[in-house]
Amino acid sequence: MRHLLKRTGRGALTALASAGLAALLAGLSGCTPGGDGGGDPGGAPVRQASEEVIRVTPADGAEGVDPKSRLEVRLTSGRLERVTVNRIENEAPSVVPGAISADGLRWRPAEGTRLGVAAKYSVDVLALDGHGRRTARHTTFTTKVPESRFIGYFKPEHRSTVGTGMIVSFDFNRKIEDRKAVREAIRITTDPPVEVVGHWFGDQRLDFRPERYWTPGTKVTVRIRLRDVEAAPGAYGIQDKTVAFTIGRSQTSVVDAEAKTMEVRKDGALVATLPITAGAPDAMTYNGRMVVSEMHDVTRMNGATVGFTDADGKGEYDIEDVPHAMRLTRSGTFLHGNYWASADTFGSANVSHGCIGLRDVKGGSGETPAGWFFDRTLIGDVVEVVNSHDKTVAPDNGLSGWNMSWEEWKR
């Protein structure tokens, strides 16, 4: 029984905060000959420089600045002593890295630095003019708020414990043109270490997995640094978060559509062989490795949502209370409890619309095969179907990327 969808297949710099620089300038101003400031009587006064002396780009007070536009400080003569550019956020400014040129006349950001979107920046400059007098300038500007933002909806959930077949999957709400920038903004680390590689399915989905199933007990950390990443012209990310999950025990199950059985193995040892019913000859179950991506104690399944309709356009089935339902594909393949077929169907006949059925009772019960299996299943567990006469499930249909070779995945 297929549910929901049809089948488819981002060094001369000295860091000095604005407030600190203001204090320094005030101190230097008090160090004039005969002054009462108590400072170095040999110090030179600091003058507030005009735009003609210290040129800052973008201009002071500029708004809606393109984050990719030029950021620069220049002198017409003299030498730059200090340049500090801060992104002002929550009273905890972050310094924009950069360097003063060898001739002392120019400061530019470090190569590869990109300004953030919807952000306010301050620029504080201390310089010596052509006569050896200290001059200073303070400016601010704000970058534009993009009209288009993008986010990635991801699996699994933070702090979850998942099965060894879990694939980290991102679905983006818009087409991604700069796939490299987006992929590099998502970093996955593990303990113990293992290589994890990302693979794009089209221009809106990015999945990550290791070469083989995860080792039980592995700790996985996903750092999502998509904020200010430009995925397409004018479309910037907004997410900056860290997600962590743990790999639980190993449980894999093999459904033999011909023998109409499912062997359940935990940590490699066979723990149960359960009778099943798979897809009927006109609606066969996919072959291949699928991963449990959702679990529902009870759900509604309507054939019309997946193309199984009668002459009147109504669903061939509409069951409001399907118990112990575990989603295996996006296109609607579930492994679920079945209370409407006779008990002798399981293990002897394939009668479903493509799903895998286990014997159950109305309302569900932990004492039935379906209830027993549901209670021992995790999101991320692998269910592999063999000996069906249908094709192998597409790698992007659900979390089915294990059906792609490692070489192909890395390409």
N, C-alpha and C positions, 0 to 999 in steps of 0.2 A: 504494500500500500504506500504509494508515494504521496507526500503531503507538502503543501505550500507552493512550490514553484515547479514549472515544467523542467524537464531534462534540458540541459545545455552543456552544454560544456561552458649643512657655515664658517751703540746704545747710549743714546745720549739722553734718553728720557729720565727725568727724576720725578717720581710720583709725589705730588704736593696737593693736598685738598684745597678747595677754594677758600675755606675759612682760614686754613693755615697760611695760605698765601696772603690773604687780607691782613692777617696779624703781622706777617713779616713786613708787608708794605707800610703798615702803620708804624712799626718799630723803626723802620728805616727813615720814615718821614720825621721822626722825633730826634734823629741823630744829626741835626744841623749844628754848625759851629755856634757855641754859646747857648745851645738849647738846654732844657732842664730834663731831657728824657733819660739821662744816665747812660746812654749808649755810647758806641764808639764815636768819639768826636771827629774821627777821620772819615766817617761814612758819608756817602753822597746821598742827597735827597732823591726820592722817587717821584717822578712826574707822571701824571696820567697821560699816556700817549694818545695822539689823535689817530684816526683811521689811516691817515697818510703815512704815519711812521710805522705802525704795526698793523698789517693788513690781515684780517681773519676772514676766511671763507668757510662756511656760509656767513653772511652778514649778520651783525648783531640784531637780535629780535626776529630773525627770519622764521617763518612758520611753513609747515607743509613741505619741508625739505625732503627731497628724494634720498633714501638711505644709500643709494649708490652714487650720489653726487660727490664732488671733490671736497675734501676737508683739508685745509692747509693754513699755516701761519707763515707770513713772510715779513721780512724787514727790508726797507729801502737802503739802509746802511746800519752799521754797528754789528751787534752780535746777540743772539738769543741766549739767555741764561737758563730759563726754565719755561716749559710749556706743559700745562696740565689740562687734559680734556676729560671731563667726567660725565658719565650718564647718571643723572640725578634720579634716584629711586628710593623711596621709603627711608630717607635719612641715611642710606648706606650707599653712597656713590661708588660706582665702579669705574676704574680708570681705563681709558682707551689707550692701548699701547701705541707708541710711536717713537720717532727719533729726530734729533736735530742734525741737519746736514753738516758736512765737514767745514764749510765756509761760515757756518753759524747764522745764515740768513733765512733758513727755511726749516719748518717742521712739518712732517707728514706722518700719517698713521702707518703702523707696521703693515707689510704686504699681506693681503688677504683679509684685512680688517674691514668689516662692514658694519655700518651703523644700524641700530635697531629701529623698528617702526614704532610710531606713536610714542616717542621718547623725547625727553628734554635733556639737552646737553649744555654744560658750561665750559668756557674756554678761558683759562687764566694764563697770561703771558708776562714774564719778567725779562727785560732785555737791557742791553747797554746801547745807547745811541752812538752816532758817529763822533761825539765829543766825550765819550766815556761816562755819560750820565745815565742813571737807571731810569727806565721807563716801564710802565705797566699798563696792561689793558685787560678788561674783563668783558666777555660777551656771552650771550646765550642764544640758542636756537632750538627749534623743535622739528622733529621729522613728521612726515605725513602719516595720517591714519589710513591704512589701505581700505579700499572699498570692498575687497574680496579677501576673505580669510579661508584657511583650510584646516581641517582637523583629521586625525586618524582614529577610527574606532577599532579597538584592539582586543584580542584574546591572548592569554587568559586573564582572569581577574587578579588584582593585587592581593597578596598574602594567601593565595589559594594553594592547595595541594592537588597536583594533577598526575595523570598517568604518563607512562614513559613514551607515549606517542604524541604528546602535545606539540603542536606547531604554533609558534608565535605569529599571529596574523593581524595585519593592519588593513582596514578598508577605509580609503580616503573619500571625503565627500565631494571631491572634484578631481578632474584629470590632472595628473602630475606630469609636467614636461621636463623638469630637471630632476630626473630620477636619482642621479648620483648624489645631488645635494641632500635629498630627502633620506636616501639610504644611509649616508654618512652621518646624518644627524641622529640616527637610532643605533645605540651601541649596546650589545649584549655581552655580559661577562658571566662566567660560571665558576662554581667551586664544587668539585675540582674542575680545572680548566678543560675546555673542549672547544674545538672549532665550530662556530655557528655562522652560517652563511645565509644571506638574504636572496630571495628570488622573486622577480616581478611577474605577476600574472596580469598582463594588460597594463593600463596606465592608472589604475586606481587601487590595486591590491599588491601588497608586499608581505611575503611570508618568510619566516626564519626557522631553520632547523639544523641539527647536527647531521653528520653522515649516517649515524645509526641511532636507534632509539636511545633516549636518555638513560643514564645509569640511575637507579633508585637512590634517593638521598641527595641528588645534585641540587644545589642552590643556584637559582638563575635570577640575574638582575638586568632589567631592561631600562636603559636611560634614554628617555625621549626628549630630545633637545630640538624640537621643531620650531620654537619661537623665533620669529624673524627670518626663518628660512623661506626663500622665494621659490615656490614650486612651479609657478607659471607667472608670466608677466603680470605684476600687480597683486598676486595672490601669496600671502605670507602666512606661515604657521603661527599658532597661538599656544601650543602645548609645550610645557617644560616641567616634566615630572619623572619620577622613578617608580618603576613597578617591580616587585619581587615575588617570586613563587618558588615552590619546592616540588621536586619530583617524588612521588610516593612509591609504593611497591609496584612491582611489575605484574601486570595482568594482560594477557593477550588471548583472544578467542578466535578460533577458526571455524567458520560455518561451511560445511560441505553441502552445497545445494542438492547434489545428487543423492547423497546418503541421508539428507534431511536431519543432520545432527550438528551440534555446536560443541566443540571441545574447548573447555576453559582451563587455561594454565596460569598458575600464580607462581612467580619467581622460577619459571621453567617447568614446574611440576604440574601434571594433570590433576585437577581437582574435581572436574565434573564433565560428563558428556550429556548434553541436554537435547531432547527431540525438538525439532523446529519445523516450521513451514515457511518456505521461501516463495519467490515470485512464480506465478503460474506461467505456462508456456507463452501466453500473449502479453505478459508484463513481467519479464524475468528480472531477477535481482542482479545488480552489477557485480562483476568479479572485482577483486583487488582489495587493497588495504584501506580501510576507512577508520576515522577517529571519532569517538563520541564527543560532540561539541555542545550539546544541550541535554538536560535531563528534566523530565516532567513527571510528577506523580500521576497526573492525568492531563490529557489534552484532547482537543477536538480535531478530527481528520475528515476533510471533505474532498471527495474525488474531483470536484469541479476546479479546485485550485491547482491541480496538476494535470488537467487534461482528460481525466476519466469521466466522461459525461454520457448521458443517454440521449435518445432522440429528441427529447425536449430541452436539452442543454443543462439538465440537472446532474449533479454528481451521482456516479454509480453507487457511491456510498457516502454516508454522512453520519459519523459516529461521534457523539458529543463527549464521551467519557472513556477514551482509550487509555488504559492504565499503563504505568511503568514504561513511558515512552522515552527513548534515547535516540537523538538525532545523529545520523551518520553522514548525510550529504545535504547540500543546500537545496538540491532539487527535490528533496522530500523523502529520501530513504531513511526509515527508522527501524530500530530494533525495539519491539514493544510487546506488551502483554496482549493476548487475544482471548476473549471470553466467549465470543460468538460462534467460533468453530467447535465442532465436537472434539472431545479429548482424543479420539483415535486418529484425528487428522495429523497431529504432530508426530513427526517421524515417519509418516507414510505418504503424505501428499503435499504438493506445493500449490497453494490456492490464493496467495496474496497478490496485491497489485504492485509488487516489487519490494515490499518491506520484508523483514525477518520477524516472524511471530513466535512467541513462546506462550505456552499454556498459562492461562490466568483465570481469575474469576471477576465478575462485575464488581467494581469498587476497588479491585486489587487486593492482594494478600501477600504477606511475606513468606507464606508457606508454599506458594506455587513456584514453578521454575522461573517465571518472569520476575516475581517478587524477590526470589533468592538472588538472581543475577543483578537486579537493579540495586539491591542493598550492598552489593560488593563491587559496584562499578564507580569509577571516577571519570570526570571530564578528562579527556586525553588518553583514555584506554583505546587500544587498537582492536578492531573487529575485522578480520580478513575473510573474504568470501572466495571459495574455490569451487570449481566444477559446475559453475552456472554456464548456461549457453549464451549469456549476454556478454557485451564488451567489458573491458576493464574500466573502472570509474576514472573520469578525468582528474588530473592532479589538482585542479582548482575547484572541483566540485566538493565543497566542504573542506576539511583539513586532510585532503587525500594526497598531499605532496610526497608521501612515502612511495608512491607508485612511479616516481621519477628517479632515474639513476643519479648518483652523486655528481658525476661528470656533467650531466645535463642540467642538474640543479645549479651548479656553480656557473655555468654559462649564462 
